[in-house]
Amino acid sequence: MTDITPPNRTSLLDRWFLAHPASVDETYLQHMRFAAGFAFWLAVAAAAAVIHALIPRLCETTASQILRKLTARMEARH
């Protein structure tokens, strides 16, 4: 007879959604908010870089300023 144990859903939930936010001392929702905001500003920086690529006079320092601010935010968290 073999022991067939059902999958541990709590463990899967923990591994996929809770472990990493807990490792940076945040809840799932706090971490989601931070990551979504970070992604938004990365998208803005990417758009500024594309605009700058097309018209070099525009958005000359926008992307680099955003990236510096994001880097400072990330370093301040750890």
C-alpha positions in Angstrom: 0.0 0.0 0.0 1.4 3.4 -0.9 0.8 6.6 1.0 -0.7 9.1 -1.4 -0.9 12.5 0.3 -3.0 15.2 -1.3 -1.1 18.3 -2.4 -0.7 20.9 0.4 -2.6 23.9 -1.0 -1.4 26.1 1.8 2.2 25.3 0.9 1.5 26.2 -2.7 -0.3 29.4 -1.8 2.6 30.3 0.5 5.3 29.6 -2.0 3.6 31.4 -4.9 2.0 34.4 -3.2 3.1 34.9 0.4 6.7 33.8 0.9 8.5 36.6 -1.0 6.4 39.5 0.3 6.9 38.1 3.9 10.7 38.0 3.2 10.7 41.8 2.6 8.3 42.3 5.6 5.2 43.1 3.6 1.8 41.7 3.1 0.8 40.4 -0.3 -1.3 43.6 -1.0 1.5 45.9 0.2 4.0 44.1 -2.1 1.6 44.1 -5.0 1.1 47.9 -4.6 4.8 48.5 -4.5 5.6 46.3 -7.5 2.7 47.7 -9.6 3.9 51.3 -8.8 7.4 50.3 -9.7 6.2 48.7 -13.0 4.2 51.9 -13.8 7.3 54.1 -13.4 9.4 51.7 -15.4 6.8 51.9 -18.2 6.9 55.7 -18.0 10.7 55.6 -18.2 10.6 53.3 -21.2 8.1 55.6 -23.0 10.4 58.6 -22.3 13.3 56.7 -23.7 11.4 55.9 -26.9 10.3 59.5 -27.3 14.0 60.5 -26.8 15.1 58.0 -29.4 12.7 59.5 -31.9 13.2 63.2 -31.0 16.6 63.6 -29.1 15.7 67.0 -27.8 12.7 65.7 -25.9 12.9 63.8 -22.6 16.7 64.2 -22.4 17.0 63.1 -18.8 13.5 61.8 -17.9 14.3 58.1 -18.1 17.5 58.4 -16.1 15.9 60.6 -13.4 13.1 58.0 -13.0 15.6 55.2 -12.8 17.7 57.0 -10.2 14.5 57.5 -8.1 13.4 53.9 -8.4 16.9 52.7 -7.5 16.9 54.9 -4.4 13.4 53.6 -3.4 14.6 50.0 -3.8 17.7 50.5 -1.8 15.8 52.3 1.0 13.6 49.2 1.4 16.4 46.8 2.1 
